[in-house]
Amino acid sequence: MGKKVKTGSQDPPKDVFDPLLIESKAPATVVLMLSSPENEILAKACNALYKFASKDDGNKLVLLGLGALEHLHKLLSHEDPLIRRNAIMVFGIMASNNDVKKVLRELDVTNSLISQLAPEEDVVIHEFATLCLAYMAAEYTTKVKIFEQGGLEPLIRLLGSPDPDVKKNSLECIYLLVQDFQNRAAVRELNVIPPLLGLLESEYPVIQLLALQTLELISKDRETRILLGENNGLDCLLNILENNELSDLHIETLAVLGNCFEDVATLQQIQLTGGLKKIVSFLETSTVPDIQKNAAKAITKAAYDSEIRKILHWGEVEKFLLSLLETNNDEVKVAASQAISAMCENMDSKCVLGLQGIPQLVQLLSSDNEELKEAVVTALTNLTTGSPKNASVVAEAEGIQPLMNTLNAQRDGAISNAIAVLINLSLQEPSRVSIQNCGIMRALVGPLRSTNSQVQSKAAFAVAAFGCDADARAELRDVGGLELLVALLQSKNEEVRRNACWAVTVCGSDEPTAVELCRLGALDILEEINLSTNRKNKFSEAALEKLLDNNLCQKYSLMGYLSSNNIITNGFYDCGQVKHGEKFLSLEELSKQELTDRRAIIFINAKPQENVVEEKVQDESVPVSRVSSKEKIRKGKGKKEEEKPKEVTPVATPVEEEINIENSQWVPPPDFILMDYINDASKIILPLTTTREQVVALAQFVADKMGGPIEREELHNFWWELDMSKIEFGLKSNIVPIGKIKRGSFYHRALLFKVLADRNGIGCTLVRGMYNRAWNEVKLVERSPKGLLLPPQEYVVDVMFEPGRLLKQGSAKADQYKYI
């Protein structure tokens, strides 16, 4: 018998567990399996979790709550490629949930994800690692970590991956990263332009779209635009525009080209190669609103450079912009109007756009779209600024009334620009008259009340522009605009304050407006401004001077000085020096005051009243403060009135007389004596041939009427105060007509000299000194021995001690006359 041989396999070792198949439907159990030391279990568990998480967003949250992410994070560095792949797949699919992304950031997984982008890794790992990074890159802190941990270089390398999903995810991640300007420079250094341009030829539209969107972002930098041109990127973009099959990419393509328009060298390259004409031709034929709008916006951005404006003008972009105004889309019209505004900086473009575009723009002013209205009126502002021809076109297109209506717009920008256009039109007389006839001052009341500083500034400037007309100033007074203008003088905005001062300067050119401005407090505000070194300017000084020049009473009271150009007229009064901040009272207000022991108010009025009999009052004790209307009898009413039988005047009761006095209107009394002075002085002065002779004769005339010459040593015995008190008491008033003064001191004589000199064409000043002193200064031109005219010399006129003596300004005798 032979030996029996044992056949078959050997029995397994006693310490080895037989294979066990486990089927589980509980995700918690599968998550526990992620802690298994067996690779096969780990791989299958990850795969099961991937399928579970892919079903819906709720499953992702379940796994998040079970702590799956912490286990999966550890598996990203596992040595088994299959486990790493399955784990990264779970990460990629779960990262779409915001709560998951938050935990991933806390786990700081970016470095682990970037390490999975190595070239030797499986394409599936690349796909889901880039997918996870793309989801996370929307948050700023993750962008910073990707940049700092060197994630840009592998992402750009993966743009050349053969797998379209890897390309798409990598590209999307780069697109999100370059939204931060720091990353734009980094990707440019990593030579991202060639792979991006290559992706424009992809067969997948989503990849093409992402590539264009990324190019749009990075081409905002000039250096990138240069690289784009060097890599023939402009030709690629133009080819897309010419391909109608790629019409879904045209909007983004134009956005990239729009950035290129901002660079002179790049635009010149486009223009020289005929690309600009291609673009304009494409735009003119396109009817897609988004394309039209984005193209107009691109032109707006580019047109801020003068050289680019020239190139765009040569490309005849004006025709395209004007065609956009005829579309039915308001957004397109807004963008076109903004582009027109920008192109107006080029004078040639302004001419083309003005002649053809202004009528269209004027029609659009009637739109109910407030944004469009603002854009249109802004374009009209730029078109008419510095262009009288375009301003005329606006008027010819009947644009004045629509512009006036725009002053009631809801947007402050529309209001301020409408005012600016009206100001531009006001430079032409016919247009200014038409605007005034439309009630411009009344229309400006609303803008003057605005809380927007730009609107306030333009409104104040408009008041200055139209306030040169007397009727316009009267309208402004009637509608209460002066009060609003005075309020703007206190604005904290420098431009508003400056324009308000300019408006006050213009409006204060007539006495009624100047007086009203002073009553409203403009003078006090301007004085305060001019005391401030920060707020004071040439406009505030001019406004104060203009108000005072047309309110000489207040000027002399505050400043103590009237120049030779300040002509004293009827109604002037000298109430003495008024301190800064003290209210300046009108003559009527002063007339209501009771008789006091304060210095008299010297009054000038050589105008006979029509209602008062022109005869000198015999009884000087009659008060001059009020004249009852029943006491006014018209002189010489004509032959028919003389033939009428005299009516018997009914005797009024004391109560009726009191009512008549209360209701009577105060009328300044005429000074008949001053009238005689003026006539007599003219007869003496006018026959004289030289100004010197006239000044001397007038000084002697004034002294003669005011008590004659006074010896300096006897000045203290010249009791002029007593005479003044008698006159005031006799008149029962503090107001004294200058003609009633028979013993006058320095300031009486100087005032009378100024009044008579002004009436006879002799230029002289009136200067108030201290201690009741005042004097006149004149400029005289004399000839040299050789007959040549010498520069004019200033003299102080003596009307007190040696009437007619001329004291050279600055000399000891002149100073003695003024101060001693």
Residue pairs with C-beta under 8 A, 6 or more apart in sequence:
12 18
24 30
24 33
27 49
27 52
27 59
27 62
27 63
27 66
28 66
30 45
30 48
30 49
30 52
31 45
31 49
31 63
31 66
31 67
31 68
31 71
33 41
33 42
33 44
33 45
34 42
34 45
34 46
34 49
34 68
34 71
34 72
34 75
35 71
36 42
36 45
39 80
39 82
39 83
42 75
42 78
42 80
42 83
42 86
43 80
43 82
43 83
43 86
46 72
46 75
46 83
46 86
46 87
46 89
46 90
47 86
47 89
49 63
49 68
49 72
49 90
50 86
50 89
50 90
50 93
52 59
52 63
53 59
53 60
53 63
53 90
53 93
53 94
54 93
57 96
57 97
60 93
60 94
60 96
60 97
60 100
61 97
61 99
61 100
63 69
63 90
63 94
64 94
64 97
64 99
64 100
64 103
68 90
69 91
69 94
69 100
69 103
69 104
69 107
70 107
72 87
72 90
72 91
73 107
73 109
73 112
75 83
75 84
75 87
76 84
76 87
76 88
76 91
76 109
76 112
76 113
76 115
76 116
77 84
77 112
77 115
78 84
78 87
81 121
81 122
81 125
84 116
84 125
85 122
85 124
85 125
85 128
88 113
88 116
88 124
88 125
88 128
88 129
88 132
89 124
89 128
91 104
91 109
91 113
91 128
91 129
91 132
92 127
92 128
92 129
92 131
92 132
92 135
93 128
93 131
94 100
95 101
95 104
95 131
95 132
95 135
95 136
96 135
101 135
101 136
101 139
104 132
104 136
105 136
105 139
105 141
105 142
108 145
109 132
110 133
110 136
110 142
110 145
110 146
110 149
110 151
111 145
111 149
113 129
113 132
113 133
114 129
114 133
114 146
114 149
114 150
114 151
114 154
116 125
116 126
116 129
117 126
117 129
117 130
117 151
117 154
117 155
117 157
117 158
118 154
119 157
121 129
123 161
123 162
123 163
123 166
126 158
126 161
126 163
126 166
127 163
127 165
127 166
127 169
130 155
130 158
130 166
130 169
130 170
130 173
131 165
131 169
133 146
133 151
133 155
133 169
133 173
134 169
134 170
134 172
134 173
134 176
136 142
137 143
137 146
137 173
137 176
137 177
138 176
140 180
143 176
143 177
143 180
143 183
145 151
146 152
146 173
146 177
147 177
147 180
147 182
147 183
147 186
152 174
152 177
152 183
152 186
152 187
152 190
153 190
155 170
155 173
155 174
155 177
156 170
156 174
156 187
156 190
156 191
156 192
156 195
158 166
158 167
158 170
159 167
159 170
159 171
159 174
159 192
159 195
159 196
159 198
159 199
160 195
160 198
161 167
161 170
164 202
164 204
164 207
167 199
167 202
167 207
168 204
168 206
168 207
168 210
171 199
171 207
171 210
171 211
171 214
172 210
174 187
174 192
174 214
175 210
175 213
175 214
175 217
177 183
177 187
178 184
178 187
178 214
178 217
178 218
179 217
181 221
184 217
184 218
184 220
184 221
184 224
185 221
185 223
187 218
188 218
188 221
188 223
188 224
188 227
192 218
193 224
193 227
193 228
193 231
193 233
194 231
196 211
196 214
196 215
197 211
197 231
197 232
197 233
197 236
199 207
199 208
199 210
199 211
200 208
200 211
200 212
200 236
200 240
202 208
202 211
205 248
205 249
208 246
208 249
209 248
209 249
209 252
212 249
212 252
212 253
212 255
212 256
213 252
215 228
215 233
215 256
216 252
216 255
216 256
216 259
218 224
219 225
219 228
219 256
219 259
219 260
220 259
222 263
225 259
225 260
225 262
225 263
225 266
226 263
226 265
226 266
227 233
228 234
228 256
228 260
228 266
229 260
229 265
229 266
229 269
234 257
234 260
234 266
234 269
234 270
234 273
234 275
235 273
237 253
237 256
237 257
238 257
238 275
238 278
238 279
240 246
240 249
240 250
240 253
241 250
241 253
241 254
241 257
241 278
241 279
241 282
242 278
242 282
247 288
250 286
250 288
250 291
251 288
251 290
251 291
251 294
254 279
254 291
254 294
254 295
254 298
255 294
255 298
257 270
257 279
257 298
258 294
258 295
258 297
258 298
258 299
258 301
258 302
259 298
259 301
260 266
260 267
260 270
261 267
261 270
261 298
261 299
261 301
261 302
261 308
261 312
262 301
262 302
262 305
262 308
264 305
264 307
264 308
264 311
267 276
267 302
267 308
267 311
267 312
268 311
269 275
270 276
270 279
271 311
271 314
271 315
276 311
276 312
276 314
276 315
277 315
279 295
279 315
280 315
280 316
280 317
280 319
280 320
283 291
283 292
283 295
283 320
284 319
284 320
284 323
286 292
286 295
289 327
289 329
289 331
289 332
292 324
292 327
292 329
292 332
292 335
292 336
293 329
293 331
293 332
293 335
294 335
295 320
296 321
296 324
296 332
296 335
296 336
296 338
296 339
297 335
297 338
297 339
299 312
299 317
299 321
299 339
299 342
299 343
300 335
300 338
300 339
300 341
300 342
302 308
302 312
303 309
303 312
303 339
303 342
303 343
303 345
303 346
304 342
304 345
306 345
306 346
309 342
309 343
309 345
309 346
309 349
310 346
312 343
312 349
313 343
313 346
313 348
313 349
313 352
317 339
317 343
318 343
318 349
318 352
318 353
318 356
318 357
321 336
321 339
321 340
321 343
321 353
321 357
322 336
322 353
322 356
322 357
322 360
324 332
324 333
324 335
324 336
325 333
325 336
325 337
325 357
325 360
325 361
325 364
326 360
327 333
330 367
330 369
330 371
330 372
333 364
333 372
333 375
333 376
334 369
334 371
334 372
334 375
337 361
337 364
337 372
337 375
337 376
337 378
337 379
338 375
338 378
338 379
340 353
340 357
340 361
340 379
340 382
340 383
341 375
341 378
341 379
341 381
341 382
343 349
343 350
343 353
344 350
344 353
344 379
344 382
344 383
344 385
345 382
350 382
350 383
350 387
350 390
351 387
351 389
351 390
353 383
354 383
354 384
354 387
354 389
354 390
354 393
355 390
355 393
357 379
357 383
358 380
358 383
358 390
358 393
358 394
358 397
358 399
359 393
359 397
361 376
361 379
361 380
361 383
362 380
362 394
362 397
362 398
362 399
362 402
364 372
364 373
364 376
365 373
365 376
365 377
365 399
365 402
365 403
365 405
365 406
366 402
366 405
367 373
367 376
370 409
370 410
370 411
370 414
371 411
373 406
373 409
373 411
373 414
374 409
374 411
374 413
374 414
374 417
377 403
377 406
377 414
377 417
377 418
377 421
378 413
378 417
380 394
380 399
380 403
380 417
380 421
381 417
381 420
381 421
381 424
383 390
383 394
384 390
384 391
384 394
384 421
384 424
384 425
385 420
385 424
388 427
388 428
391 424
391 425
391 427
391 428
391 431
392 428
392 431
394 400
394 403
394 421
394 425
395 425
395 428
395 430
395 431
395 434
399 421
400 422
400 425
400 431
400 434
400 435
400 438
401 438
403 418
403 421
403 422
403 425
404 418
404 422
404 435
404 438
404 439
404 440
404 443
406 414
406 415
406 418
407 415
407 418
407 419
407 443
407 444
407 446
407 447
408 446
409 415
409 418
412 450
412 452
412 454
412 455
413 454
415 447
415 450
415 452
415 455
415 458
416 447
416 452
416 454
416 455
416 457
416 458
417 458
419 444
419 447
419 455
419 458
419 459
419 461
419 462
420 458
422 435
422 440
422 462
422 465
423 458
423 461
423 462
423 465
425 431
425 432
425 435
426 432
426 435
426 462
426 465
426 466
432 465
432 466
432 469
435 466
436 466
436 469
436 471
436 472
439 475
440 462
440 466
440 472
441 463
441 466
441 472
441 475
441 476
441 479
441 481
442 475
442 479
444 459
444 462
444 463
444 476
444 481
445 479
445 480
445 481
445 484
447 455
447 456
447 458
447 459
447 462
448 456
448 459
448 460
448 463
448 481
448 484
448 485
448 488
449 484
450 456
450 459
453 491
453 493
453 495
453 496
456 488
456 491
456 493
456 496
456 500
457 493
457 495
457 496
457 499
458 499
460 485
460 488
460 496
460 499
460 500
460 502
460 503
461 499
461 502
461 503
463 476
463 481
463 485
463 503
463 506
463 507
464 499
464 502
464 503
464 505
464 506
464 507
466 472
467 473
467 476
467 503
467 506
467 507
467 509
468 506
468 509
470 510
473 507
473 509
473 510
473 513
474 512
475 481
476 482
476 485
476 507
476 513
477 512
477 513
477 516
482 507
482 513
482 516
482 517
482 520
483 520
485 500
485 503
485 504
485 507
485 517
485 522
486 504
486 517
486 520
486 521
486 522
486 525
488 496
488 497
488 499
488 500
489 497
489 500
489 501
489 504
489 522
489 525
489 526
489 529
490 497
490 525
491 497
491 500
494 535
497 529
497 535
497 540
498 537
498 539
498 540
499 539
501 526
501 529
501 537
501 539
501 540
501 542
501 543
502 539
502 542
502 543
504 517
504 522
504 526
504 543
504 546
504 547
505 539
505 542
505 543
505 546
507 513
507 514
507 517
508 514
508 517
508 522
508 543
508 546
508 547
508 549
508 550
509 546
509 550
510 550
511 550
511 551
513 550
514 546
514 547
514 550
514 551
515 550
515 551
515 586
517 523
517 547
518 547
518 551
518 554
518 584
519 586
522 543
522 547
523 544
523 547
523 548
523 551
523 554
523 558
523 584
524 581
526 540
526 543
526 544
526 547
527 544
527 558
527 580
529 535
529 536
529 540
530 536
530 540
530 541
530 544
548 554
548 555
548 558
548 559
549 555
549 565
549 566
552 562
552 566
552 568
552 569
552 572
553 571
553 572
553 573
553 574
553 575
553 584
553 587
554 578
554 584
555 561
555 562
555 566
556 562
556 574
556 766
556 768
557 574
557 575
557 576
557 577
557 578
557 584
558 578
558 580
558 584
560 577
560 767
560 768
560 769
561 765
561 766
561 767
561 768
562 568
562 754
562 765
562 766
562 767
563 765
564 763
564 764
564 765
564 779
566 766
567 758
568 604
568 754
568 755
568 758
568 766
569 604
570 604
570 605
570 606
570 607
570 668
571 587
571 604
571 605
571 668
572 603
572 604
572 755
573 587
573 590
573 601
573 602
573 603
573 604
573 735
574 601
574 602
574 747
574 751
575 585
575 590
575 601
576 599
576 601
577 768
578 584
587 601
587 603
587 668
587 735
588 666
590 601
590 734
590 735
591 624
591 625
591 626
591 666
591 733
591 735
592 625
592 666
593 734
595 728
595 729
595 732
595 733
595 734
596 734
597 725
598 734
599 724
600 724
600 727
600 728
600 734
600 735
600 736
601 734
601 735
601 736
602 736
602 738
602 741
602 747
602 748
602 751
603 668
603 671
603 735
603 736
603 737
603 738
604 671
604 674
604 737
604 738
604 751
604 755
605 668
605 669
605 670
605 671
605 674
605 737
606 670
606 671
606 674
606 675
606 678
606 759
607 670
608 614
608 670
608 672
608 675
609 667
609 670
610 634
610 635
611 632
611 633
611 634
611 667
612 627
612 632
612 633
612 635
612 667
612 669
612 670
613 633
613 635
614 635
614 670
614 672
615 672
616 672
616 673
617 672
620 727
620 730
620 731
620 740
621 730
621 731
621 732
622 731
623 731
623 732
623 733
624 669
624 731
624 733
624 735
624 737
625 666
625 732
625 733
625 735
626 661
626 664
626 666
626 667
627 664
627 666
627 667
627 669
628 660
628 661
628 664
629 660
629 663
629 664
629 665
630 660
632 667
652 660
669 737
671 737
671 738
671 739
671 740
672 739
673 737
673 739
673 740
674 737
674 738
674 739
674 755
675 739
676 739
677 701
677 705
677 739
677 752
677 756
678 755
678 756
678 759
680 701
681 698
681 701
681 756
681 759
681 760
682 759
682 760
684 697
684 698
684 701
685 694
685 697
685 698
685 701
685 760
685 762
686 760
688 694
688 697
691 762
691 778
691 780
691 781
692 780
692 782
692 806
694 760
694 762
695 757
695 762
695 764
695 778
695 780
695 795
695 797
695 804
695 806
696 804
696 806
697 804
698 753
698 756
698 757
698 760
698 762
699 753
699 797
699 798
699 799
699 803
699 804
699 805
700 803
700 804
701 756
702 749
702 752
702 753
702 756
702 799
702 803
703 709
703 749
703 799
703 800
703 803
703 804
704 803
705 742
705 744
705 752
706 741
706 742
706 743
706 744
706 748
706 749
706 752
706 799
707 718
707 720
707 742
707 743
707 744
709 800
709 801
709 802
709 803
710 718
710 800
710 801
711 801
712 801
718 743
718 745
719 743
720 743
720 744
720 745
720 748
723 741
723 742
723 743
724 736
724 741
727 736
727 740
727 741
728 734
728 736
731 740
738 748
738 751
738 752
738 755
741 748
744 752
745 772
745 800
746 769
746 772
746 773
746 774
746 775
746 799
746 800
747 768
747 772
747 773
747 774
749 799
749 800
750 766
750 767
750 774
750 775
750 776
750 799
751 766
751 774
753 764
753 776
753 797
753 799
754 764
754 765
754 766
754 776
757 763
757 764
757 776
758 764
762 778
763 778
763 779
764 776
764 777
764 778
764 797
765 776
765 777
765 778
766 774
766 776
767 774
767 775
767 776
767 777
767 818
768 774
769 775
769 818
769 819
770 819
773 818
773 819
775 796
775 797
775 817
775 818
776 796
776 797
776 799
777 794
777 795
777 796
777 797
777 809
778 794
778 795
778 797
778 806
779 792
779 793
779 794
779 795
780 792
780 793
780 795
780 806
781 789
781 790
781 791
781 792
781 793
782 789
782 790
782 793
783 789
783 790
784 790
793 808
793 809
794 808
794 809
794 810
795 806
795 807
795 808
795 809
795 814
796 806
796 807
796 808
796 809
796 814
796 817
796 818
797 804
797 806
797 807
798 804
798 805
798 806
798 807
798 817
800 817
801 817
807 813
807 814
807 817
808 814
